[in-house]
Amino acid sequence: MSYELFMEYYLQAQEILANNIFQEYGVIGLFLNSLLAATALPLPTEILTSALLIGGENIFLVAIALITGSIIGGLLNYFIGFGGSKLFKKIGRKSNVEKHDKKHDKKHDKKHDKKHDKLLNRFGWGAIFFAAWIPVVGDLMLISAGIKKMKFKKFLIVMISGKIVKTSVVVLGLGTLF
């Protein structure tokens, strides 16, 4: 890859991460930004939220865009975990040349589950509620909830509550500053 091409990709990525592209689309850009930020991509929504509030955007529309995007992103994380575990198991079985007895597979699965779900096992439903506050790791906890096949209705209520509380604090906090 040439240096010029690398620099072009780097500048495009920097522009996306700086929220310039999202800012051009206003509330719809904020929705897309929050959706992507809720799927383990390290995109800050607070910068764009601040810019829109400074620009005079309706605080209610900003809150709705943030809440909706982050909830849809959280649901995507859950379903990635829910369906992804089946996919990974199928891929693992197909790529495994040696045949293992069923006892070994069960022991391996239990060992893997314990290591993968450490935070979720320790904090339970509280981890789902506070996942909105923890960048990247919180999104991975939502994927773990899908892998563990936590009760969907309860997951939905707890996750939505956490996202609404976090968004309300951020938008109202930034709204009073600007």
N, C-alpha and C positions, 0 to 999 in steps of 0.2 A: 504494500500500500504506500502510495506516495505521501510525502509530507503535506502537500497542499490539500489532498483529499482528507487526510487525517485532521488537519486544522479546520476544514469545512465542517466535518462531522462534529468536531469538538465545539465549534461556535454554535452550531444548531442545537446541540445538547445543552449548552450553557444558556441559550436563549429560552429553551423550554423550561429548564430548572429555575430560571429567574422570573418565570411567570409572565413574560412579555407577550407570548402568544395567547395565553389564557386571558390576559387583561383586555386584549382587543375585542373579545366576545362578551365582556361584562359578566352578567349573572350566569349565562350559559357556560362561559369559560370557567367560572367558579365551580359550577356543578361538575364539569369534566375534571377540573383540577382536584376536587374533593373525592370524586370517584376513583381516580388514579391513585391519589394519596392514600386511600383506604385499602388499596390492594398491594401493600408492601413496597410501593415505590416511594422513595424519600422526597416527596414534593411538599413544600410547606404551603399550607392554605392560608396561614395568617397574613402573609405579605399581600396576597391578592385581596383578601378580605379587607385589610386596612386601606389598600388603594381604592377599592370600590366605595368604602364608607367615606373616605376623604373626598372622593369625587361626587358625593351626594346621593349614592344609590340607596334605595329604600332598605332599611335595616331588616324588615320582615322578609323581603325577597332574598336578601343575602343569607339570612338564617335558613330559609326553606331550601335554597340551593345547596348549602353546606350539609344540612341534615339529610336531604334526599340522596345526594351523591355519596355521602359516607355510609348510609344505610345500605344502598345498593352494593357498594364496595365490600361491606361486611358480609352481606349475603353471598356475594361471589366467593369470598374467602371460605365461608362455611361449605359451600357446594364444591369448591375445589378440594377441600379436605374430605368431604363425604364421598364424592365420586372418584377422587384421585387415589384413594387408598386401594380401591378395586383395580384401577388401572396399573398402579405400581406393582401390585401383587401379580397381575397377569404378565406384565413385562418381566418381572423377576423370575417367574416360573419358566417363561419361554427362553430366557437367556441363561438359565441355570443348566449346565450340561450334566452335572452329577445329580443323581436322584437321592433325596434325603428321606429318611423315614419320617412319619407324621409326628412322632414325639419330638424330634429335633426341630422341626418347623414350628411347633407350638412353643417350645422353649425360646426359640429365636424371636418369635413375634412378641412374647411377653417381655423379654429383655428390651427389645426395640421400643415397645410402647412405654415402658417405664422411663427410658431415657428421653424420649421425644415429648412427653406430656408433663414434664417435671413442674413447670409453673402452673399449668392448668390443674394438675392433681393437688397441688399445695393450696391454691387459693380458690378453686372451684368457680362458682358462679360470679364471685367478686372479680375474678380475673376477666371474665367476659364483660362485666360492667365497666371496668377501668381500662379495657383494651383500647378504647378510643383515645386515652390520654398518653399511651406509650407508642411512640413511632416505631414502625417496622415490627418490633417484638409483639406488640398488641395485635397486629394483623396476623402474625404467625400463630398467636394463641387462638384466633378465630378459625384458622385453618385446622389447628389441633382439635378444636371443638367438633368440626365436621368429621375428622378422622375418628374421634371417639364416639361419633354418632349421638351427641347429646340431644336431649329432647328438643325438637325444633321449635315448638310453641314457646317454651320457657326461654330458649336461646334467643328467639326473636324479641321477646318482651325485654329481657335483660340487656341485650345488645342495643336495641333502639333507645331504651331509657338512658344508657350510658352515653350514646351518641348525642341525644337531645340535651342532656345536662352539660356535656362538654361544649357543644356548639353554642348553647345559650350563654355560658360563662364567657366564651371567647368573643362572641358577637356583641353581647352587652358590654363587656369590658372594653373592647375596642371602640364600640359605639359611643361610650361616654368620653373616651379620650379624643375622638375626632368628631 
